[in-house]
Amino acid sequence: MNNPRILFWHRKDLRIFDNQALIKAFSLSNAITSTYILDKNYSHDFNANSRAWFLGNSLQELGNNWGELGSRLVIKEGDPVLIIPQLAKTIDAKFVFWNKSIEPYEINRDLQIKKILKEKNIQVIESWDHLLVEPLNIFSGNNKPYTVYGPFYKKLKSKMNLLGSYDQDKVIFQFQDIDNKLKENKTINSSDSVLKKFLKNIKFSGSNICPCRPGENAAEKLLKNFINEKKIYSYNSARDLPSYNGTSFLSASLRYGTISIRKVWNATLNLNSNCESHENYLSIETWQKELIWREFYQHCLFHFPELEKGPYRKKWDQFPWQNNIEWFQHWSNGETGVPIVDAAMRQLNTTGWMHNRCRMIVASFLVKDLICSWQLGEKKFMETLVDGDLAANNGGWQWSASSGMDPKPLRIFNPYTQAKKFDPICDYIKSWVPELSKVSNSEILNGEISNLEKINYSNPIVNHNVQQRFFKSLYAEI
Ligand SMILES: Cc1cc2nc3c(=O)[nH]c(=O)nc-3n(C[C@H](O)[C@H](O)[C@H](O)COP(=O)(O)OP(=O)(O)OC[C@H]3O[C@@H](n4cnc5c(N)ncnc54)[C@H](O)[C@@H]3O)c2cc1C
């Protein structure tokens, strides 16, 4: 078969550079047509306004890139189980290529599609792309999936060291488009209007201030800023200060695959010669550790799909959550009267992103002070975060709730101690809670704000010490 037509399906890999399945497809033929489907059954991709914005704009850039390389991106909406076979047939594809997923819904969906395509004699070729190491390629000593981060980190790091510096993709793509008469086909040419309608319906007001930026070009820039401007060398301490731009802001790029995880990992190698202090070395390692947290949660969800539905530690099913909806609303709107919590929730609601330290603080507060189920918080995050990702979000919430794989039995953050440590001059708090701009830092940090009515800021809805004792008593019962 000479240069067979291929359908390439983009999913969490919205890029052309270093795309494992695309490289494989191109080695077989350059007659490639690509597609992206706004999957009506997989709302995770766009059920938050911020993610719809990130996705829509990334797709627009991706479509232009395909056009410049001689082919096209066909954007459809609906059910991929119907659309992929139909599209493959329309363009007379002999092969369909895609990169594998780890989420339960996607795995089941892909199985169905593979079955249908097999019946039509169309071959599916899958690759791993979204992870540093394939989940079936890393097991503990007794041949079981890892359930604790520490040993997983060591094993994965040793594998990465063995691989050494990743040899980046030097493939120069040039594609061959479909025949002219097919270009008029309804299935193909409705694509522009699908994207136009999608972009028109985006209701995200934080596009100018969201620190994550859509598209392949912007992801490259974010990575360059983080490495070339030497932010990575001070990451170890700067990453905990929410008022300081000390992190990479690559989370949404990695979630949608507008940049390859191998490229990001590769950028952390060979930096040691520029290190001037122990802090510099430590910082590079700490950032690698974060990338491996991402990897860990993805592997966990792949091996334990039940995590999506409930706690890893089953005793948490018995926990008597109070789920006071009024309190939940206050938390959600950034109106709890606890300054660091309110600042963080307002940052989330306005920009679609929240600093990691603050994600841990607000999660602990919701679960352990307000005694609301972590699943309510998980849902709110998925409805708002630009980087909302099932594995990372579920992992973060289960870690904060102590229901996950973290071996520490109970972790409770005191929001005031956290603010004293990580926002000592209240820069972050005051920028997101302007009602407090004239209040002294010590009043804010000690939770003793006087003249509340005058400054229009509410009293704390709960007392941390009281709630902590209550939470512990409930926990003792399970
Ligand atoms: C309750 C809670 C919910 C979270 N939900 C998400 C989510 O939906 N999507 C998401 O990508 N991250 C999530 N995180 C992890 C983390 O907060 C973000 O990845 C990070 O803040 C993104 O900012 P950055 O890109 O500047 O990260 P950097 O500090 O520059 O880190 C580099 C990359 O490492 C990964 N990473 C860093 N920390 C973590 C972590 N703790 N867990 C998993 N991956 C990590 C991300 O891909 C990130 O882009 C959550 C954390 C918590 C505590």
The ligand as an ORCA input file, in Angstrom:
! r2SCAN-3c Opt
* xyz 0 1
  C      -6.671     20.168     45.588
  C      -5.732     20.247     44.400
  C      -6.247     20.166     43.114
  C      -5.390     20.221     41.998
  N      -5.921     20.121     40.740
  C      -5.101     20.114     39.658
  C      -5.617     19.970     38.346
  O      -6.842     19.828     38.126
  N      -4.731     20.003     37.300
  C      -3.381     20.142     37.481
  O      -2.632     20.156     36.494
  N      -2.870     20.256     38.724
  C      -3.670     20.247     39.814
  N      -3.135     20.386     41.071
  C      -1.666     20.407     41.208
  C      -0.991     21.798     41.195
  O      -1.640     22.665     42.075
  C      -0.911     22.428     39.819
  O      -0.421     21.505     38.873
  C       0.029     23.645     39.811
  O      -0.380     24.594     40.757
  C       0.066     24.255     38.438
  O       0.880     25.404     38.387
  P       2.237     25.415     37.542
  O       1.980     24.890     36.185
  O       2.811     26.777     37.657
  O       3.091     24.328     38.330
  P       4.649     24.139     38.583
  O       4.874     24.345     40.025
  O       5.486     24.886     37.641
  O       4.820     22.569     38.329
  C       5.124     22.029     37.034
  C       4.079     21.037     36.601
  O       4.068     19.903     37.457
  C       2.748     19.414     37.609
  N       2.386     19.497     39.026
  C       2.859     20.375     39.934
  N       2.368     20.100     41.151
  C       1.561     19.037     41.000
  C       0.759     18.287     41.906
  N       0.698     18.549     43.213
  N       0.026     17.266     41.407
  C       0.076     16.955     40.087
  N       0.824     17.629     39.200
  C       1.556     18.654     39.649
  C       1.848     20.294     36.757
  O       1.678     19.682     35.512
  C       2.658     21.567     36.651
  O       2.378     22.324     35.503
  C      -3.978     20.342     42.196
  C      -3.482     20.423     43.502
  C      -4.344     20.373     44.586
  C      -3.778     20.466     45.975
*
